[in-house]
Amino acid sequence: MTTATRWNTPATAPRTLRFGEHTVTWLPDGYVQLDPRRWLPGTTEEDWTGENAGLLDPEGFLAASIGALLIRHGDRAMLVDAGFGPRDVPAADTRPALGALVGGQLPAALDAVGVDPAAIELIAFSHLHGDHFGWALCPGRGLVSPFVNAVFAASAAEWATLPPSKRGPARIRTVADGEEIFPGVTARSTPGHTAGHTSYVLTSGGRRLIAFGDVFHTPAQLARPDWRVAVDALPEGAVAARRALLAELARPGTSAFANHFSDVVFGRLGENAGTPCWEPLEEFY
Ligand SMILES: [Zn+2]
C-alpha cells in the first residue's frame, strides 16, 4: 500500500507500537463511509478538492476506520472502545450521511496479536455510539460479548443515554474527568460529539498519547475545528472541544490515536505552511 492510499483507505491490519512502558495496538473492526458534505454540512465543494481530495475514497466518502485501541502494561490489558460488532450494513440501509457500515474483524485482530478477549480487564468507551461499543454491549442483537471479564467504563452522562435494559448483564462503572482508570491512563472529559464524550490520555515514559474518540473524524478538521459535524449533540461544545484538543496536541511530547482516521490512526499534530495538519507516526519517539 502506498503512503497516499493510507489517507483514504480503512486501517485493516493490527498495528502495535511501543509507548514508554506500555504497548498500544490498533485493532481494526471495520469501517464506515462518511459523506463529507453531509457529515460536515458547512463545507463546500472547494473544501474537498485540492489537499482534502486525497481523504476521499473512490466513491467520494471519507473512509473512517472502526476499531479499538488495545493498551497493555505488564500482563494487564484494556481497550478504548470496542468496534461495531459482527454486522454489515449496506449504504442503502444506513443514515443519509453514511455509506456502508461494516464491522466484524475485532476478535480476529485480537487473536492476531495473541490476546485472549477474556484477558481484557477494562473497556473504556469514548461514547456510547454503536461503532464504539458493538463488541461489548451488543444491545438487542443476541450477541454474547467475548469480553467476559471486562468492566465497561464510560462517563455518567454517557451511561445516562443508555437505559439499563440496553446494557444487559454488563459490569459497568463510571469514569470522572481526571480519574486514572488503568496504570498510566486518565479520563479527560471532552463533551460535544455527545454530552458525556470522554478522551483517554496515556502517559508513559514522559510522553502522552491522547485517544480522542470522535472529537475529530477526519484530518481535514484539524485546520478547521469550526466546521460543524451533523451528528454532534452539542455543536458549540464540540467546536470548543476541538479547539481545546488542538492546544493539547500542540504541547511537546504529545501524540494521538484517532480511531476514525483511515489508515493513519496514530500520529501527531503537524504544521503545513502555518496550517495544522496530521502527521502519521510509524513509531513514537
Ligand atoms: Zn465514531
Residues whose N, C-alpha, C, O or C-beta is under 5 A from the ligand:
A	BS01	ZN	D131 D214
